[in-house]
Amino acid sequence: MTVNFLFPILPFRPEWIFPHRPTIYTSPTAPAFCGHLVTETNVKALQAAEPWQVIRNTLPPISFEADVGGRLGIFVRQYRDFEASELIAYWESTHKFPITAAMIAQSPWLGSFAKQRNNRRSHAGNRWKRMLLTLIQAMIEGWCDLDLLLDPFFLHFPKRTDEVAWR
């Protein structure tokens, strides 16, 4: 079983996990969107606040032992390393704001930022797919099932005590 084989046979609609993203970018039309606020200064201030820290995983696993062995243990260790290095990409995947060609024309820095953001996401996605091969092998060997990914160890949501705007 390969990653490319696994995705088409998911027992639910793929868009529940992989949202449809149009290939042609259109500017947001929502009245609440204020494109004039997307500036170099504001983006740098947002980055300095490190808002992605709110999704840092601090919860222990509940469906497996943290020091599990075998192929599952290999996957858990790979995931811990992955999470530590790709936390920004995780956060940006749910908090992406548009940067249009007009914005880039006014601020080349925004163009550079958009390129770096896309590269982060691409590299994180490629690394995740390589790690899934280990998870698939652990499933084949009987160490776990796919529902393992529903464990709080892998889910990235703020805790109730975190005071954040989650949008």
Phi and psi in degrees as a GROMACS rama.xvg file:
@    title "Ramachandran Plot"
@    xaxis  label "Phi"
@    yaxis  label "Psi"
@TYPE xy
-115.696  168.604  THR-2
-60.4397  -44.0543  VAL-3
-63.9699  -29.0432  ASN-4
-77.3478  -35.9041  PHE-5
-66.8205  -43.345  LEU-6
-61.5227  -44.0523  PHE-7
-67.1918  -19.8756  PRO-8
-104.782  19.5861  ILE-9
-60.8006  140.886  LEU-10
-80.3342  19.3124  PRO-11
-145.951  172.565  PHE-12
-68.31  128.652  ARG-13
-57.8222  -31.249  PRO-14
-68.6683  -11.4591  GLU-15
-68.1104  -31.2872  TRP-16
-105.977  -40.7272  ILE-17
-110.199  90.7408  PHE-18
-63.5045  146.148  PRO-19
-68.2395  130.14  HIS-20
-121.048  116.184  ARG-21
-60.2617  144.712  PRO-22
-74.8635  -24.6374  THR-23
-101.549  121.406  ILE-24
-76.5505  133.941  TYR-25
-123.319  143.332  THR-26
-67.3546  145.769  SER-27
-65.2116  144.608  PRO-28
-112.3  -1.48701  THR-29
-61.0772  136.415  ALA-30
-63.7938  -20.3862  PRO-31
-81.764  -11.5125  ALA-32
-80.6268  128.114  PHE-33
-118.528  87.4073  CYS-34
-59.9099  -26.9132  GLY-35
-66.9461  -14.8101  HIS-36
-83.2659  -12.0559  LEU-37
-85.1462  90.7286  VAL-38
-127.884  164.874  THR-39
-56.4807  -45.8106  GLU-40
-61.1399  -46.4434  THR-41
-68.1396  -38.2167  ASN-42
-67.2483  -40.9403  VAL-43
-64.3439  -38.0969  LYS-44
-65.4632  -39.4943  ALA-45
-62.9216  -44.5367  LEU-46
-64.1231  -39.1077  GLN-47
-63.5891  -29.4667  ALA-48
-75.7152  -13.3926  ALA-49
47.7951  58.918  GLU-50
-64.9782  -18.0261  PRO-51
-67.9771  -14.9802  TRP-52
-64.2066  -21.5445  GLN-53
-66.1629  -24.1882  VAL-54
-99.7974  9.19122  ILE-55
-59.9836  131.803  ARG-56
-76.2774  118.285  ASN-57
-124.399  3.08491  THR-58
-87.6909  137.71  LEU-59
-75.9117  154.518  PRO-60
-68.1063  149.421  PRO-61
-113.254  -16.6042  ILE-62
-105.637  3.95492  SER-63
-158.782  162.3  PHE-64
-78.6138  139.381  GLU-65
-61.4654  -28.8478  ALA-66
-104.839  32.9743  ASP-67
-57.5951  149.599  VAL-68
-100.431  -163.519  GLY-69
64.0409  -159.826  GLY-70
-64.8595  -33.8042  ARG-71
-64.2213  -40.0413  LEU-72
-61.6763  -38.5922  GLY-73
-61.9378  -45.0815  ILE-74
-63.109  -42.83  PHE-75
-61.0493  -43.376  VAL-76
-65.845  -41.1828  ARG-77
-61.0459  -41.3171  GLN-78
-65.07  -41.7109  TYR-79
-58.9732  -44.1132  ARG-80
-64.9529  -42.3323  ASP-81
-60.9511  -47.9324  PHE-82
-60.9184  -42.8537  GLU-83
-63.6355  -36.6394  ALA-84
-91.8191  -18.3446  SER-85
-116.226  19.5365  GLU-86
-61.254  -38.7156  LEU-87
-63.7418  -43.063  ILE-88
-62.9991  -39.6067  ALA-89
-57.3378  -51.7981  TYR-90
-62.9119  -44.4491  TRP-91
-64.3164  -26.1815  GLU-92
-67.1132  -22.4031  SER-93
-110.34  -3.42828  THR-94
-130.178  34.1594  HIS-95
-78.8057  131.624  LYS-96
-111.741  145.614  PHE-97
-72.0291  144.133  PRO-98
-125.984  108.582  ILE-99
-86.1576  168.144  THR-100
-61.3197  -35.3842  ALA-101
-64.5807  -39.2491  ALA-102
-65.4296  -40.291  MET-103
-66.1376  -35.9535  ILE-104
-63.1798  -35.7008  ALA-105
-79.462  -30.3626  GLN-106
-142.012  98.1619  SER-107
-57.7778  -26.566  PRO-108
-59.7213  -38.6738  TRP-109
-62.7216  -35.5286  LEU-110
-63.5181  -43.125  GLY-111
-64.1913  -42.0764  SER-112
-61.6708  -45.2608  PHE-113
-61.4746  -40.8243  ALA-114
-64.301  -45.094  LYS-115
-62.2597  -40.2374  GLN-116
-62.9352  -44.7627  ARG-117
-64.5564  -38.9896  ASN-118
-64.88  -41.0821  ASN-119
-58.8029  -46.4435  ARG-120
-65.4525  -43.1529  ARG-121
-62.342  -46.7203  SER-122
-65.4905  -39.3914  HIS-123
-64.9189  -41.5686  ALA-124
-63.0171  -42.7739  GLY-125
-64.5809  -41.1882  ASN-126
-66.653  -39.2027  ARG-127
-62.4234  -43.2819  TRP-128
-63.0807  -37.61  LYS-129
-65.1627  -38.4205  ARG-130
-68.4242  -32.045  MET-131
-61.2914  -28.6477  LEU-132
-60.193  -39.0766  LEU-133
-66.1457  -41.5877  THR-134
-63.2862  -43.1465  LEU-135
-61.771  -41.6034  ILE-136
-63.6923  -39.1655  GLN-137
-63.525  -37.257  ALA-138
-66.3776  -43.2057  MET-139
-61.4536  -39.5012  ILE-140
-78.6023  -3.46811  GLU-141
86.1057  13.9586  GLY-142
-75.3501  -27.1875  TRP-143
-163.652  174.806  CYS-144
-119.157  171.864  ASP-145
-61.6077  -28.8194  LEU-146
-65.4894  -6.87402  ASP-147
-53.87  -34.5007  LEU-148
-69.519  -8.42228  LEU-149
-87.3943  -5.2534  LEU-150
-63.5395  141.838  ASP-151
-55.9057  -21.3502  PRO-152
-60.5553  -33.089  PHE-153
-100.272  -21.8884  PHE-154
-77.6684  144.352  LEU-155
-122.649  82.5073  HIS-156
-126.927  147.965  PHE-157
-63.6249  151.224  PRO-158
-76.9518  162.057  LYS-159
-60.0203  -28.3173  ARG-160
-79.9759  -12.939  THR-161
-77.341  129.728  ASP-162
-98.5889  89.9462  GLU-163
-137.141  156.07  VAL-164
-90.6828  109.89  ALA-165
-102.612  102.229  TRP-166
